């Protein structure tokens, strides 16, 4: 592990470039995949909920295995880049194919098509994301430097989410909004995602190299069980991971609902872009503020950010009775909290990896990052799935063409799922954070 010195600007920028990939893959399926299934392919909301969740259930199994393999690769070669290159290369075609279901296919065929290629893309993404999350542990051992490193990454993440989240649907609509529009959108997004991953792998992945460790015949190899052992035995890791997954679920629910709120509550499909900008743009301004707050305590900063997000989400419940332009302001407040909810857990994870690896005498960063990303991706997938279940329960009617009129109950479900469900989830995460141990000394 490197000494606690400041990471160079080149390496910091290279590491942050990985968020172009993670942000793009994380936000675009969460934002438009459910809507693609229900309003382009005509898939029923209940079936669509399974399609978006199953690939992430696969990740729960696969990611810790990828993490353990990353640890073994790092110990033997001093680098984690092998798997990162595999993920970068494989994700490009798989992502395009998710949104390229055969024209005029039946809803069942369309659902099966999306399920297969979303699963392949999710595994390819994991090959990059798992070792990528472990890189800060290899780049610096300094407590506050890690917060700065993650803060830069979150700023790039916010910019990427803003550009892809707002630009991709606009590109889709520019090409007619149907199958062609989705195919063009997916191709453009996939190229941007793969480019960001390649830059991060080449610069940050290489900079994180260290001397390979000698491997002895009697030495215990890294295993995917390391991650689950850490979850059971390391209390702070268990709490932080649980909080992060719940908060990923909360934000994913809100992202999944944005298109439906724009279409059926605000009665304007084009309102998705300003809604999305309102949620993400604040991070470009407030992330440096969160980094400063983190110097006084990362846990306290996370509680503050979570409280802000939860309060804003709760306020959005009034959209069920009085929809209007005020919704954009409330979403912007949620966006300020969202920036902190992204920054602090990722800055705290390397500290916990160090604790575990030091206590057990070998690197477990990949395994722990593998379970972390499995939880994150599961939360991101369950978000659209949970939101679709709310729609199904309140009588939402799917279509394969123009949007159809919804009942008052279905409209209330659209607005309530967008607000009350995220608020309740974040409240639960704040309760869990109360059990987190005190900060390590500055």
C-alpha positions as CSV (number, residue, x, y, z in Angstrom):
1,X,0.0,0.0,0.0
2,X,1.2,3.5,-0.8
3,X,2.3,6.0,1.8
4,X,-0.2,8.7,2.9
5,X,0.8,11.3,0.3
6,X,-1.3,13.5,-1.9
7,X,-2.5,11.7,-5.1
8,X,-1.4,13.5,-8.2
9,X,-3.9,15.5,-10.3
10,X,-3.4,13.2,-13.3
11,X,-4.2,10.1,-11.2
12,X,-7.1,11.8,-9.4
13,X,-8.6,12.8,-12.8
14,X,-7.9,9.3,-14.2
15,X,-9.7,7.7,-11.3
16,X,-12.6,10.1,-11.5
17,X,-13.0,9.3,-15.2
18,X,-14.2,5.8,-14.2
19,X,-17.3,7.6,-12.9
20,X,-18.2,8.3,-16.5
21,X,-18.6,4.6,-16.9
22,X,-20.2,3.8,-13.5
23,X,-22.5,6.9,-13.7
24,X,-23.6,6.1,-17.2
25,X,-24.4,2.4,-16.6
26,X,-25.9,3.1,-13.2
27,X,-28.3,5.9,-14.2
28,X,-29.5,5.1,-17.7
29,X,-31.1,1.7,-17.2
30,X,-32.5,3.0,-13.9
31,X,-34.0,6.0,-15.6
32,X,-35.4,4.5,-18.8
33,X,-35.3,0.7,-18.8
34,X,-38.6,0.3,-16.9
35,X,-40.3,2.8,-19.1
36,X,-38.8,1.1,-22.2
37,X,-40.2,-2.2,-21.1
38,X,-43.7,-0.9,-20.3
39,X,-44.3,1.8,-22.8
40,X,-42.3,0.6,-25.9
41,X,-42.2,-3.2,-25.6
42,X,-45.6,-3.4,-23.9
43,X,-44.4,-5.5,-21.1
44,X,-46.8,-5.6,-18.1
45,X,-45.4,-3.8,-15.0
46,X,-45.3,-6.9,-12.9
47,X,-43.2,-8.9,-15.5
48,X,-41.0,-5.8,-16.1
49,X,-40.2,-5.7,-12.4
50,X,-38.7,-9.2,-12.6
51,X,-36.7,-8.3,-15.8
52,X,-35.0,-5.4,-14.1
53,X,-34.3,-7.2,-10.8
54,X,-33.1,-10.7,-11.9
55,X,-29.7,-9.5,-13.5
56,X,-28.8,-7.8,-10.2
57,X,-29.6,-10.9,-8.3
58,X,-27.0,-12.6,-10.4
59,X,-24.6,-9.8,-9.4
60,X,-25.0,-10.7,-5.7
61,X,-23.5,-14.1,-6.5
62,X,-20.9,-13.1,-9.1
63,X,-19.5,-9.8,-7.6
64,X,-17.8,-11.3,-4.5
65,X,-16.3,-14.0,-6.7
66,X,-14.9,-11.3,-9.1
67,X,-13.6,-9.4,-6.0
68,X,-11.7,-12.4,-4.7
69,X,-10.2,-13.0,-8.2
70,X,-9.2,-9.3,-8.2
71,X,-7.4,-9.8,-4.9
72,X,-5.5,-12.8,-6.2
73,X,-4.6,-11.0,-9.4
74,X,-3.4,-8.0,-7.4
75,X,-1.2,-10.2,-5.1
76,X,0.4,-12.0,-8.0
77,X,0.9,-9.2,-10.5
78,X,0.5,-6.0,-8.4
79,X,-2.4,-4.8,-10.6
80,X,-6.2,-5.1,-10.8
81,X,-6.4,-4.0,-14.4
82,X,-6.9,-7.4,-16.1
83,X,-10.5,-7.7,-15.1
84,X,-11.2,-4.0,-15.7
85,X,-10.2,-4.4,-19.3
86,X,-12.4,-7.4,-19.7
87,X,-15.4,-5.6,-18.3
88,X,-14.8,-2.5,-20.4
89,X,-14.6,-4.5,-23.7
90,X,-17.6,-6.7,-23.0
91,X,-19.9,-4.0,-21.8
92,X,-19.9,-2.0,-25.0
93,X,-21.9,-4.5,-27.2
94,X,-24.0,-5.9,-24.4
95,X,-25.3,-2.4,-23.4
96,X,-26.3,-1.6,-26.9
97,X,-28.2,-4.9,-27.3
98,X,-30.3,-4.2,-24.1
99,X,-32.2,-1.5,-26.0
100,X,-32.2,-3.2,-29.4
101,X,-35.0,-5.8,-28.9
102,X,-36.5,-7.0,-32.2
103,X,-39.1,-4.7,-33.7
104,X,-42.7,-5.9,-33.4
105,X,-41.6,-8.6,-31.0
106,X,-44.2,-9.9,-28.5
107,X,-44.0,-8.5,-25.0
108,X,-42.7,-11.9,-23.7
109,X,-40.0,-12.0,-26.4
110,X,-39.0,-8.4,-25.6
111,X,-38.8,-9.1,-21.9
112,X,-36.6,-12.2,-22.5
113,X,-34.3,-10.2,-24.8
114,X,-33.8,-7.5,-22.3
115,X,-33.3,-10.0,-19.5
116,X,-30.5,-11.9,-21.3
117,X,-28.5,-8.9,-22.4
118,X,-29.0,-6.9,-19.2
119,X,-27.6,-9.9,-17.3
120,X,-24.6,-10.1,-19.6
121,X,-24.0,-6.3,-19.3
122,X,-24.3,-6.5,-15.5
123,X,-21.6,-9.1,-15.2
124,X,-19.3,-7.2,-17.6
125,X,-19.9,-4.1,-15.6
126,X,-19.0,-5.9,-12.4
127,X,-15.7,-7.0,-13.9
128,X,-14.8,-3.3,-14.1
129,X,-16.6,-1.9,-11.1
130,X,-15.5,-4.3,-8.4
131,X,-11.7,-3.7,-8.8
132,X,-12.4,0.0,-9.5
133,X,-14.0,0.5,-6.1
134,X,-10.9,-1.1,-4.4
135,X,-8.5,1.3,-6.1
136,X,-8.6,4.2,-3.6
137,X,-7.3,1.8,-0.9
138,X,-4.3,1.1,-3.1
139,X,-3.7,4.7,-4.1
140,X,-3.5,6.3,-0.6
141,X,-3.7,5.4,3.0
142,X,-4.5,8.9,4.2
143,X,-7.9,9.3,5.8
144,X,-8.8,12.7,4.4
145,X,-7.0,12.3,1.1
146,X,-9.5,9.5,0.4
147,X,-12.4,11.8,0.9
148,X,-10.8,14.3,-1.5
149,X,-10.3,11.5,-4.1
150,X,-13.9,10.3,-3.7
151,X,-15.2,13.9,-3.8
152,X,-13.5,14.5,-7.2
153,X,-15.0,11.3,-8.4
154,X,-18.5,12.2,-7.2
155,X,-18.3,15.6,-9.0
156,X,-17.5,13.8,-12.3
157,X,-20.2,11.2,-11.5
158,X,-22.7,14.0,-11.1
159,X,-21.6,15.7,-14.4
160,X,-21.8,12.3,-16.2
161,X,-25.2,11.5,-14.8
162,X,-26.4,15.0,-15.8
163,X,-25.1,14.7,-19.3
164,X,-26.2,11.1,-19.9
165,X,-29.3,11.2,-17.8
166,X,-30.6,14.4,-19.5
167,X,-29.0,14.0,-22.9
168,X,-29.8,10.3,-23.6
169,X,-33.6,10.6,-23.3
170,X,-33.4,13.8,-25.5
171,X,-31.4,11.9,-28.1
172,X,-34.0,9.0,-27.9
173,X,-36.8,11.5,-28.5
174,X,-34.9,13.2,-31.3
175,X,-35.0,9.9,-33.2
176,X,-38.7,9.2,-32.7
177,X,-38.7,7.8,-29.2
178,X,-39.4,4.2,-30.5
179,X,-37.1,1.3,-31.1
180,X,-34.8,3.3,-33.3
181,X,-34.6,6.1,-30.7
182,X,-33.6,3.7,-28.0
183,X,-31.0,1.9,-30.2
184,X,-29.3,5.3,-31.1
185,X,-29.4,6.4,-27.5
186,X,-27.9,3.1,-26.3
187,X,-25.1,3.2,-28.8
188,X,-24.1,6.8,-28.0
189,X,-24.2,6.1,-24.2
190,X,-22.2,2.8,-24.5
191,X,-19.4,4.6,-26.3
192,X,-19.2,7.2,-23.6
193,X,-19.3,4.6,-20.8
194,X,-16.6,2.4,-22.3
195,X,-14.4,5.5,-22.9
196,X,-14.5,6.5,-19.3
197,X,-13.8,3.0,-18.1
198,X,-10.8,2.7,-20.5
199,X,-9.3,5.9,-19.2
200,X,-9.7,4.9,-15.6
201,X,-8.1,1.5,-16.2
202,X,-5.2,2.9,-18.1
203,X,-4.3,5.7,-15.7
204,X,-5.6,5.0,-12.2
205,X,-5.5,1.2,-12.5
206,X,-1.8,1.4,-13.5
207,X,-1.0,4.0,-10.8
208,X,-2.4,1.7,-8.2
209,X,0.2,-1.0,-9.0
210,X,2.3,-2.3,-6.1
211,X,4.9,-4.9,-5.6
212,X,3.5,-8.4,-6.1
213,X,3.4,-10.4,-2.9
214,X,5.2,-13.7,-2.6
215,X,2.8,-16.6,-2.7
216,X,3.6,-19.6,-0.6
217,X,2.1,-23.1,-0.9
218,X,0.7,-23.0,2.6
219,X,-0.8,-19.5,2.3
220,X,-4.6,-19.3,2.3
221,X,-5.8,-17.9,-1.1
222,X,-8.4,-15.1,-1.3
223,X,-11.9,-16.3,-1.5
224,X,-15.4,-14.8,-2.1
225,X,-16.1,-16.0,1.4
226,X,-13.8,-13.2,2.7
227,X,-16.5,-10.6,1.8
228,X,-19.3,-12.5,3.7
229,X,-17.0,-13.1,6.6
230,X,-16.3,-9.4,6.8
231,X,-20.0,-8.7,6.6
232,X,-20.7,-11.0,9.6
233,X,-17.7,-10.1,11.7
234,X,-16.9,-6.4,11.0
235,X,-19.8,-4.4,12.5
236,X,-19.1,-1.1,10.8
237,X,-18.7,-2.7,7.4
238,X,-22.1,-4.4,7.9
239,X,-23.8,-1.2,8.9
240,X,-22.2,0.9,6.2
241,X,-23.0,-1.5,3.4
242,X,-26.6,-1.9,4.6
243,X,-27.0,1.9,4.7
244,X,-25.5,2.3,1.2
245,X,-27.7,-0.4,-0.3
246,X,-30.9,1.1,1.2
247,X,-29.9,4.5,0.0
248,X,-29.1,3.2,-3.4
249,X,-32.6,1.7,-3.4
250,X,-34.2,5.0,-2.4
251,X,-32.5,7.0,-5.1
252,X,-33.2,4.3,-7.7
253,X,-36.9,4.4,-6.9
254,X,-36.9,8.1,-7.4
255,X,-35.0,7.8,-10.7
256,X,-37.3,5.2,-12.0
257,X,-40.3,7.3,-11.1
258,X,-39.0,10.5,-12.8
259,X,-40.2,9.6,-16.3
260,X,-43.7,8.6,-15.0
261,X,-44.0,11.7,-12.9
262,X,-43.1,13.8,-15.9
263,X,-45.6,12.0,-18.2
264,X,-48.5,11.4,-15.9
265,X,-48.3,13.9,-13.0
266,X,-46.8,17.0,-14.8
267,X,-48.4,15.9,-18.1
268,X,-45.2,16.6,-20.0
269,X,-42.8,13.9,-21.1
270,X,-40.2,16.5,-21.8
271,X,-40.2,17.5,-18.1
272,X,-38.0,14.5,-17.4
273,X,-34.9,16.5,-18.4
274,X,-35.4,19.4,-16.0
275,X,-36.4,16.9,-13.2
276,X,-33.2,15.0,-13.8
277,X,-31.1,18.2,-13.9
278,X,-32.7,19.3,-10.6
279,X,-31.7,16.1,-8.9
280,X,-28.1,15.8,-10.2
281,X,-26.9,19.3,-10.9
282,X,-26.5,20.4,-7.2
283,X,-23.8,17.8,-6.8
284,X,-21.5,19.8,-9.1
285,X,-21.7,22.8,-6.6
286,X,-22.1,21.2,-3.2
287,X,-19.7,18.2,-3.4
288,X,-16.7,20.4,-2.3
289,X,-18.8,21.5,0.6
290,X,-19.5,18.0,1.6
291,X,-15.8,17.2,1.5
292,X,-15.2,20.1,3.9
293,X,-17.9,18.8,6.2
294,X,-16.3,15.4,6.1
295,X,-13.2,16.8,7.8
296,X,-15.4,17.2,10.9
297,X,-16.6,13.6,10.7
298,X,-17.7,11.4,7.8
299,X,-20.5,9.7,9.7
300,X,-22.0,13.0,10.8
301,X,-21.8,14.3,7.3
302,X,-23.6,11.2,6.0
303,X,-26.4,11.6,8.6
304,X,-26.8,15.3,7.6
305,X,-27.0,14.5,3.8
306,X,-29.4,11.6,4.4
307,X,-31.7,13.8,6.5
308,X,-31.8,16.5,3.8
309,X,-32.6,13.9,1.1
310,X,-35.3,12.2,3.2
311,X,-37.0,15.5,4.2
312,X,-37.1,16.6,0.5
313,X,-38.5,13.3,-0.6
314,X,-41.2,13.4,2.1
315,X,-42.1,16.9,0.9
316,X,-42.6,15.6,-2.6
317,X,-45.6,13.6,-1.4
318,X,-47.7,16.7,-1.8
319,X,-47.4,16.1,-5.6
320,X,-50.2,13.6,-5.1
321,X,-52.6,16.5,-4.5
322,X,-51.0,19.7,-5.8
323,X,-48.6,19.0,-8.7
324,X,-46.7,22.0,-10.0
325,X,-43.4,23.7,-10.7
326,X,-42.5,23.6,-7.0
327,X,-41.6,19.9,-7.5
328,X,-38.4,20.9,-9.3
329,X,-37.2,22.9,-6.2
330,X,-37.9,20.0,-3.9
331,X,-36.0,17.6,-6.1
332,X,-33.0,20.0,-6.2
333,X,-32.9,19.9,-2.3
334,X,-32.9,16.1,-2.6
335,X,-30.1,16.4,-5.0
336,X,-28.0,18.3,-2.4
337,X,-28.5,15.4,0.0
338,X,-27.8,12.9,-2.8
339,X,-24.3,14.3,-3.4
340,X,-23.4,13.7,0.3
341,X,-25.0,10.3,0.3
342,X,-22.7,9.3,-2.6
343,X,-19.5,10.9,-1.2
344,X,-19.3,9.7,2.4
345,X,-19.9,5.9,2.1
346,X,-17.3,5.6,-0.7
347,X,-14.8,7.6,1.4
348,X,-15.4,5.5,4.5
349,X,-15.1,2.1,2.7
350,X,-11.3,2.2,2.2
351,X,-10.8,2.8,5.9
352,X,-12.8,-0.3,6.7
353,X,-10.9,-2.3,4.1
354,X,-7.7,-1.3,5.7
355,X,-9.0,-2.4,9.1
356,X,-10.0,-5.8,7.8
357,X,-6.9,-6.4,5.7
358,X,-4.5,-5.4,8.5
359,X,-6.3,-7.6,11.0
360,X,-6.1,-10.7,8.7
361,X,-2.7,-10.1,7.2
362,X,-3.8,-10.0,3.5
363,X,-5.5,-7.8,1.1
364,X,-9.3,-8.2,1.1
365,X,-10.2,-5.0,-0.7
366,X,-11.4,-6.7,-3.9
367,X,-13.7,-9.2,-2.0
368,X,-15.2,-6.4,0.2
369,X,-15.6,-4.2,-2.8
370,X,-17.3,-7.1,-4.6
371,X,-19.9,-7.5,-2.0
372,X,-20.3,-3.7,-1.8
373,X,-20.9,-3.4,-5.6
374,X,-23.2,-6.4,-5.5
375,X,-25.3,-4.6,-2.8
376,X,-25.2,-1.4,-4.7
377,X,-26.3,-2.9,-8.0
378,X,-29.0,-4.9,-6.3
379,X,-30.3,-1.7,-4.7
380,X,-30.2,0.1,-8.0
381,X,-32.1,-2.8,-9.7
382,X,-34.7,-3.2,-6.9
383,X,-35.5,0.5,-7.2
384,X,-37.2,0.2,-10.6
385,X,-38.6,-3.2,-9.5
386,X,-40.2,-1.8,-6.3
387,X,-41.5,1.2,-8.2
388,X,-43.1,-1.0,-10.8
389,X,-44.7,-3.1,-8.1
390,X,-46.3,0.2,-6.7
391,X,-47.6,0.9,-10.3
392,X,-49.0,-2.6,-10.6
393,X,-50.7,-2.4,-7.2
394,X,-52.4,0.9,-8.1
395,X,-53.6,-0.2,-11.5
396,X,-51.1,1.4,-13.9
397,X,-51.9,0.5,-17.5
398,X,-48.9,-0.3,-19.8
399,X,-48.9,0.5,-23.5
400,X,-46.7,-0.1,-26.6
401,X,-47.3,3.2,-28.2
402,X,-48.9,6.5,-27.0
403,X,-49.3,6.9,-23.3
404,X,-52.8,6.0,-22.1
405,X,-54.9,7.9,-19.5
406,X,-54.4,6.6,-16.0
407,X,-56.9,6.3,-13.1
408,X,-56.6,8.7,-10.2
409,X,-55.4,5.8,-8.0
410,X,-52.7,5.0,-10.5
411,X,-51.6,8.6,-10.7
412,X,-51.4,8.7,-6.9
413,X,-49.3,5.6,-7.0
414,X,-46.9,7.3,-9.5
415,X,-46.5,10.3,-7.2
416,X,-46.5,8.4,-3.9
417,X,-43.9,5.8,-5.1
418,X,-41.7,8.7,-6.2
419,X,-41.8,10.4,-2.8
420,X,-43.0,8.4,0.2
421,X,-41.1,5.2,-0.6
422,X,-37.7,6.9,-0.9
423,X,-38.4,8.9,2.2
424,X,-39.2,5.8,4.3
425,X,-36.1,4.0,3.0
426,X,-33.7,6.9,3.9
427,X,-35.3,7.1,7.3
428,X,-34.5,3.5,7.9
429,X,-30.9,4.1,6.8
430,X,-30.5,6.9,9.3
431,X,-31.7,4.6,12.1
432,X,-29.1,2.1,11.1
433,X,-26.4,4.7,11.1
434,X,-27.0,5.4,14.8
435,X,-25.2,2.1,15.5
436,X,-22.0,3.0,13.6
437,X,-18.9,3.2,15.7
438,X,-17.1,6.5,16.3
439,X,-14.8,7.9,13.7
440,X,-11.2,7.0,13.6
441,X,-9.0,9.9,14.8
442,X,-8.2,12.6,12.3
